[in-house]
Amino acid sequence: MSHSDLDVIILAAGKGTRMRSSMPKVLHQLAGRSMLDHVIGTAQTLDPRKVVVVVGHGSEAVKQALADKIVPVEQHEQKGTGHAVTVGMTEIENSACVLVLYGDVPMVSHGTLAQAVAAVADGAVGLVTANFTNPGELGRIVRSADGSISRIVEFKDADPQTRAIGEINSGIMALPGDRLAGWLARITPANKQGEYYLTDVIEMAVAEGVEVRGVVVDDPAEVTGVNDRAQLAQLERIYQSRQAEKLMHSGVSIADPERVDIRGQIEAGEDVFIDINVVFNGTVKLGSGVHIGPGAVITDAEIGDNCVVHPHTVVEGAQLKTGVSVGPFARIRPGSVLEDGVKIGNFVETKKAHMGRDSKASHLAYLGDATIGEECNIGAGAVTCNYDGISKHETEIGNGVFVGTNATLVAPITIEDGAFVAAGSSVTTKIESGDLAVGRAKQRNIKGWTRPDQRKSKDPKDG
């Protein structure tokens, strides 16, 4: 079957009462992305014609989280999964195949969904199932003597014999759209919940001689739904463990795979070392020989070969070239580019700063909206004053410049090659090549000064 004949309906209308949250359940995050975003992302790997998301509780928030090409449709009353799919079908016309997914089942794989869709191409219904040792209150798959699926029984409607079955219904299924429309019209709420069960269509399909092909997954996490924060945390650890395993197979050493979080995409070269409690967000690229110290947070950054990110350093939206050292306790903010051999020390912050080869700011400095040449030294306490309360201004520093301790560089300002800024100076005008700038108030020493804590207060009666 052509992917152009595939439409996807994602059910995302539930409140998620057990999450105990004002935020819709499907917007709670797994590895830095909402559960719904994970489901949509996997669905889109099948190149569907249309993706419809059925929204309900917190519908405005869910709609705002959807990309432009995703179609929301509102289920004003939650009357069960059958009713939700019926609502979703109002946005679908003459589909050859409808794939039903769930916004709170975030780890289903492309391969599993592809198998379910392939069943429809063969004239069958594809139903994703799994075998659980402790199936709890999930719906059970009932099979005939020949092993074929005959029906699904919800837990609350099941007798003890049916509850003893270990194969469960994930709820994920692919169905021929024309037949699905007719089956949905015949569903009745004749059950203990008084709801319209989508699962009823399985028995209807069997009655009409349509094969229900089970797609049995080996990995229970693929079909695990999230009902509360504890279950979400369990899936998070499974997800993170698998991400760490992929990295280690690619040549990365991780001090403790249970204490690293990858909330996005990471690419790494050989002989990378990642210490404990490191968090990666967004898209991160690590070159070979990179060392990431404990507690570092790396977001949307490119870190070149043989760089060292020392403990508790934050790098965001920045590019570190070869052999750069940052931290500990440094903050490298968006737009920063650190060329080969740059050293950023403890309690240094950069923002839109381009530092040339082998320049260094070893401690306690702020470098914002600055272009700094090669082999410069920025002393402790140096600050580029880039904001005047209305606009940001640039600082331009040439090659081989020495900026002394506690210097204040008031932008816009240019400091040419080989210039010096004396410690404690406040600099407001251009410094030409080779010049020394001294911008200090004249020192006065006051003789006979008495410290406040040594002064005796006078008795008013003496006065």
C-alpha positions, 0 to 999 in steps of 0.5 A: 500500500502506498503511504499516500493512502495512509491517514493517522488518528492520534487520540489525545483528549484525555484529562489524565487525572492521575497525573495530578496536573493542570497540564494535559497529560500528553504534553508531559515530557519524555526526554525533553519532548512531549509524549504527543510529539514523540508519537507524532514524530514516529507517525510521520516516519511513515509519510502519512497523507494526514495526521489528525489529533483528537483533542479534548481536555486542555485543547487550546494548549494541545493545539498550540503544541501542534505543528502547522500540518497537524490537524486538530479536531475537538472531542467535546465529550469523552465517550470512549475510544470508539467515539474519539475515532469517530470524531477523528474520522470527520477530518478523513475522506475515503482513506485506504488505511487509518492508523490509530495511535495514542498520545500517551503511548510515546515509545512505539516504533516505526517498525511496529507501525509499519507492520500494522499498516502492511496488514491493511494492504493485505486486506486485514486489520493490523492490531498491535499486542504484547504479552505481559507477565502482569497485564493488570487492567489492560484489555485482553486478546482472545484467540480462537482455537486456530490461534487467530484473534477473535475479539478484545475484552476490556478488563472490567468486562472480563471473567476470571478466565479471560483475565488470566490471559497474558496477551494485551491490547495496546489499542494501536491498530490499522484498519481499512478506512471504508470498513472502519466507518461502517463498524464505528456506526454500529458500536453501542455503549453496552458495557459496564463503562457505558462507553463506545469501545473502539475494540468492538470493531475487532469482533465486527471484523472477524464476523465479516471474515476480515483477518485480524493480524496480530503484530506482537511486540517483544518490547513491552515499553513500546506499548506502555501507556502513561497514566501517572508520573511514576509510569512516566519516570519509568519510561524515562529511565528506559528511554535514557538507558537505550540512548546511553547504550547507543552512545557507548556502542559508538565509542563513548565512555559514560561514567554511569549510564544511569546518570546521563540524560539525553533530551534530543539528538547527540552525535559523538566521535571516538574516545569521548568521556561523559561523567555523571549527571550530564544533561544534553538538550536539543542537537549536540555534536561532540568531536573525538577525544572530548571530555565532559565533566560532571554536572555539565549541561550542553544544549544545541552546541558543537564541541570540537575534538579534544575539548574539555568541558569542566564540571558544572559548566553550561554550554548553550547555542555555542561552537567550541573549536579544537582543544578548547577548555571551559569551566568549571562553573562557566556559562557559554551562552548562545552565539559564542564561538571559541576558536582553537585553544581558547580557555574560559575559566571559572565563573566566566560568562560569554554571550555572542562572543567570538574569541580568537585562537589561544585567547583566554579569560581565566576567571570572573569575567563577562564577555557579551557582544564581543569580538576578541582576537588571537592570543588575548588575555582577559583579566579577572573581573573584566566586563564588556558593558554591552547594554545601555538600557536601550540597545546592545553595543559591540566590543572589538578587541584585536590580537595580542591585547591584554585586559587587566583585572577589574577593567570595564570596557564600555561599548561601543569600543575598539581596542587595537592589536597589542594594546594594554588596559590597566587593571581597574580601568574604566575605558570608554574610547578607542585604544590604538595599537600598542597603547596603554589605557589607564582610566582610574580615579586619582588615588587619595590616602587620608591620614588619621582615618578611624574605622567606624567600628573603633569610633566611640559614640559621644554621650549627648550630655557631654555635648 
